[in-house]
């Protein structure tokens, strides 16, 4: 992923938690004590049948789904789906495997830098105008996608845009990837609560913590295995954003007058590494770090 330069713009690529809800025994103390006494009065065959019925009930797939749905309705999973390179098939396959193991769950899913493009417009735009701008940039740099339609969708990309004037940011993911993720979730009863760049909530908090307009440039870095995303802002106004491999020239792109105290960011925990400590190959899943409070 690299910063794309359009006319007058730099182009690169927005649930609280509570305690888990678990099932409990609704019987009172007298009823709970009565069950062992009743079981003791049964013959061996009746006791075996009762134990067998409990085992069957506890292993029913629909019951597991219901438990996960109940638990994650209060505390949804928060995961990142990343990849070494843009590969919708590998990403969808990795996600489908997770869905099969966590059927019935609710999930906020973030996408790694290799799977999304980000675009910052040169000025504040209405959401529909920002979608159109991003669609035209995608068509210009990647070709063959056509102009953005009324809903901000190009032929090959799903485009979403911020509605905040100070954050003229749009992101896009291949429509084949989005469709594949939605299909995998639907097949296993997983509810996708949100889908977008994994670092977006933390970046939003970073912008909101800045002085309204102090005239100072600040930089924010989102690091993940093999990739880095860079956001540059003045006050609360986002000016630039791009993603590229961590071994690229991103440090040379940073403004030279930004002190170290004005550089923040967030690091994604390594989901695993390849041979020799290299970034993982193919697609991977990792937990989203909680934004600093």
Secondary structure by P-SEA (a helix, b strand, c coil): cccccccccccccccccccbbbbbbcccaaaaaaaaaaaaaccaaaaaaaaaaaaaaaacaaaaaaaaaaaaccbbbbbbbbcccccaaaaaaaaaaaaaaaccbbbbbbbccccbbbbbccccccaaaaaaaaaaaaaaacccccccccccccccbbbbbbccccccbbbbccaaaaaaaaaaaaaaccccccccccaaaaaaaaaaaccccccbbbbbbbbcccbbbbbbbccccccccccccccccccccccccccccccccccccccccccccccccccbbbbbccccc
